[in-house]
Amino acid sequence: MDTKKKYRFSGTMRNPNNVAGNIILSIGCNLRSDHQLWSDPSEREAIKIRLDEPHKRKIDLADGVLVLNVDGYIGDSTWSEIEYARAHNKPIRYLEPAPTDKERTE
């Protein structure tokens, strides 16, 4: 996660209008940051796969999902979580304008 995205993410999570009275289920770690645990690309991919299930369990617990699509970016893992949330009828909100399904396929 670049500095700009990291700042927008942390700012959104601290915003009292977004967190007042809510329980926030967030990411467990940022695999785009520099850290020795995921410096090896194959290990980073393995961690990413292991995190998929817990993220989907968080969606099961959630009343809704807020996608932090900073600069419109949504990665493959997040798309997978959006599709999971849709399949389970969870309301989805986006930090920035929501992408269209057509944009997903391009």
N, C-alpha and C positions, 0 to 999 in steps of 0.2 A: 504494500500500500504506500503510495507516495505521500509526501508530507501534506499536500493540499487535501487529499482524500482523508488522511488520518485526522487532520484538524476538523474537517467537516463531520466525520464520524463521531469523534469525541464530543464535539459541540452539540450535535444532535442528541446524543445520549444524555447530556447534562441539562438539556433544555427543560425547565420545569413544566412547560406546556405539554411536553411529550411524556413526561414521567410521573406527573402528579397522580398519586394513588394507583399507579400501575406497577406490576412486577415485570421487569425487563429480562427476557431471556436472550442473551447476546451470543456472539461468537466466543469460542473457547480460546482461540489463539489466532494470530494473524500470520499466516504462512508466507506472506509477502515481505515480512520484516526480516531483518538479519538476526538469525538465532542459530546456534550450533545444532540444536535438535533437528532442524530441517534444512541444513546447508547442503546436504546430499540430495540431488533432484529425485532419485528413486525413493528415498525415505520420505521426502516431502509428499510425493504422490501417494505413498502408503498411508501416511497420516491423514491426508485429505479423504481417502476412501474410508478410513476408520471413523472420521468425524461425521460422515454422511448420516449414519443412523441416529446418533444423539441429536443432530440438528432436526431431523424429522420428528423425533420424540418431543422436542421443544415445540414444534409446530402443533403436535397433537395436544399439548398442554395449553397452548395459546388461544386467546379469543380472536386474535388477528395477527397479521404480519405487516411490519414496516420494512420495506426494501430501501436500503440506503444506496441508491443508484447515483452516486456522485458523478457528475459530468455525463450522466446517462449510461454509465458502464454497468453491466450486469454480467458476471462470469458464469461459466457453465454450472458450477455447483449451486449458485444462487438460482439460476433458471430451473434447475432440478427441484429446488425447494419451493419455488413459486408454483410449479406444476403440481407438486405434492399438496401444497396448501389449497390450490384450486380444486383438486380432486376431493379434498376433504371439506369443501365449502367454507374455508376460512376467508374472512375479508382481507384484502391486500391493499395496502397504501404504499405510495412511493414518495421518497424525498423530493424527487424531481418528476416532471411529467412521465406518466406511465408509457412504456413502449407498447407498440402494437404487436400482435402476433406475427405480422408480416416482417417486422424488424427482427424478430427472433430467428426466422428462417433464413435471413440473408447473411 
